[in-house]
Amino acid sequence: MLVGVVSVEVIVLIANRLRCPLTDVATRFTDDRRDNFDSYLPLWLARHNKITFGSLFGVDVVLTAVRWMAGD
């Protein structure tokens, strides 16, 4: 079920050209436009969050599929 929730989030990001729709809301409250202005992530992680978390999600989906097929 959680894979589905994350998949919906991925679809929303793709539909918004890989930009979170809440970023537009956050821009109303600050002039700061650093990569992490709308999150509490460190700057280095905010710059690479889609690659980092996308890779982790992909690995998790593959491992889950392998375990599911193995009958665990």
Secondary structure as GFF3:
##gff-version 3
##sequence-region A 1 72
A	DSSP	alpha_helix	2	15	.	.	.	ID=ss1
A	DSSP	alpha_helix	22	27	.	.	.	ID=ss2
A	DSSP	alpha_helix	43	47	.	.	.	ID=ss3
A	DSSP	alpha_helix	49	70	.	.	.	ID=ss4
###
